[in-house]
Amino acid sequence: MLICACRLIRFKSYDYAGSWLTWADHQANLYGGSRTNVSTDKALKYYLANGASASKINLGIPLYGRAFESTDGIGQSYSGVSATQYQL
């Protein structure tokens, strides 16, 4: 299996939500993901169960935020994404 042959796995744990969805959601949730079925916890468990070594995983985290405009909250529709980026 290819995953066992890797020296390092760079795991991108963000961009789970954005303009490609029709509802606002968390863009980097550690747990949950009830609407998208995506979370960092689920993905890491999948990789580990399929032969990845925890010592080879480099977990990337977002240092920016996304903004959904004209929404009533998480799981609700929105009218657009903000052009403003919030970065560190």
N, C-alpha and C positions, 0 to 999 in steps of 0.2 A: 504494500500500500504506500502511495506517495507520501502521505502524512508522516509515516515513520522515518522516511529518508531525509526529511527536512532538518537542517541545522537550527533553524529559527522560524517560528510562525508569528508573523506580525498580524495581530488580530485587531481589526478596525471595529471598535464597539460604539459606533455612532452613525448618524444618517439613517436611522430607522424610520423617520417620518420627514416629510417635506412636501414640496409643491406637487409631487406625483400622486399624493393621496387626496381624497375628496373630503377628508375630515382632519381636524387638528389632533395631534398626538405627541407623545414624548419622543424626542429625537435620539435619546441615548439612555433608555431605561435599563437598569440593572436587572430588575425582576419584572414580571408581569407580561405585558405585550398581549393583552386579551383581544385587542382589535386586530393587530397585525400578526400575532403569533410569533413575534420576534423579541428576544431579550438577550442580553449578554450572558446571563446565567444559563439559558437554554442552549445557546451556541457553544459555550465553553464545555458544558456537560456532554454535548454531542461530540466535540473534538476529542475529549478525554476518553469517552467510551469507544471511540474508533481508533485508538492507538496513539494519540498525541501525548507527548510527555509535558507535564505541567512546567517543567524547568525550561522548556523551549518556547513557551508562549510569552510574547511581548504584547501586553494589553494597551492599546491606544485609547485615549479618552479625549472627548471634545473640549476645547477651550474656547468655545464660541456658543452662541445660541441662535435659535430660529424664532421668528415671530410670525404668527398667523393672524391676519387682519379680519376684523368684523366677525368674530366667532363668539359663541356663548360658552366656550370652554372645551376641554379635552373630550374627544369623541364627537364633537359637533362640526357642522360644515363651516366653511370660512370663505371669504371672498377673494383672498389673495395672500401672498407672502410679502413681508416687508422687505424693501430694498436695503434697509439698515441691517448691518451685521454687528453682533455683539461679540467682540473677541478680546482675549487677554493678550 
